[in-house]
Amino acid sequence: MTKYLKSVPNREGFFGDYGGAMLPPPLIPHFKEISDAYDRLSKSSEFLNDLKYIRKHFQGRPTPISYLKNLSKISGGAQIYAKREDLNHTGAHKLNHCMAEALLAKHMGKTKLIAETGAGQHGVALATAAAYFGMECEIHMGAVDIKKEYPNVVRMKLLGATVVEVNEGAQTLKEAVDSAFGSYMGQADKALFGIGSVVGPHPFPMMVRDFQKIVGMEAREQFLDMNGELPDLVAACVGGGSNAMGLFAGFIDDEDVELHGVEPLGTSTKMGDHAATITYGVDSAIHAFKTLVLVDENGEPAPVNTIASGLDYPGVGPEHAYLHKTGRVNYTTASDKEALDAFYKISSKEGIIPALESAHVVAFAMREAKNHPGKTILINLSGRGDKDIDFVTETYGFGE
Ligand SMILES: *Cc1c(COP(=O)(O)O)cnc(C)c1O
């Protein structure tokens, strides 16, 4: 099942035309160091055994697959199943790559983790990993996001991280990335930059995919155990694309399994109203790699909008741009409204409150079930919705 995974990226980190590493010269040796260390460690049984131990005894893996009986019934048509990353420690898939990045840092002799965070989910996962390994952790976050996502700021501080407030520009994710990168450049000898998805310069898109593929490997085996055959459709929401690559990795060599990525359509198809990068983006570059990007009339990354802050990115992982081009994965969208409807339905009918990000793929499954009678759909429930309940109920109430 690793035929595809071995085929990309190439040595320079390209998935076809996408990816690479367009770094400022001072960072080139540091990324080479990361690349070399990962090449070595990804083949080391000590590293892989450490990771296996952490997955089982700290994260609580394997996470189960649940058959969503009631949701399947009201949707009509296909049977819907969910891989439960909401049951992974800290409540989302992000810890899968954060623990591995921290383990990599430890093996490289680093003592500190640095990253940016938007809504704070990546910051919390990385701060958790830093605490586990007894490392320092520095998280950069825009002042606007700090106000909006205060509970995650509290969590990061409890976990022992330093939260650096960024007051430049729009004071959100993009400025936080610039600030974190600047700080990292000054201390790259002792720190590792912990990227939060399958994005950024090589080797991160490949490495984060490898760290997330545990989701797809578990899911393939579990689904076969439950049903004696593979699912017909496999689907995940796509922000940067890490939870999707993780699940897809388990099925990508199974040509009869359809793969679907679901992007956030926000409030409309107008530029600025959504964050559907693959659907509406153009070939460009962002944060030191080539990919599809949503751009404004000046060719700059466009403002993006979605109810799910974890999907709020004008770029996308280079491997998704590649899989879109090859046609192996079909990319589609779900709107804020569809995601909200799905959020209420899966909560009240299944007893699972999903993250708003994950609600996008739930919406896809409910929609596609009708078009696929007798088939099975496996979705990645990437995270739990505790972080979203105040916002949802204060803004939209309790649903029908
Ligand atoms: C961050 C996040 C996402 C989006 O990130 P990907 O890299 O696209 O997976 C999706 N779901 C949850 C719960 C998240 O926290």
The ligand as a Gaussian input file, in Angstrom:
#p B3LYP/6-31G(d) Opt

LIG

0 1
 C       -6.835000      22.351000      11.810000
 C       -8.011000      21.472000      11.610000
 C       -8.438000      21.078000      10.320000
 C       -7.790000      21.563000       9.065000
 O       -6.474000      21.209000       8.880000
 P       -6.011000      20.155000       7.773000
 O       -4.544000      20.314000       7.747000
 O       -6.685000      20.515000       6.485000
 O       -6.449000      18.822000       8.249000
 C       -9.504000      20.207000      10.219000
 N      -10.164000      19.752000      11.306000
 C       -9.799000      20.116000      12.562000
 C      -10.566000      19.580000      13.710000
 C       -8.716000      20.990000      12.753000
 O       -8.359000      21.351000      13.999000

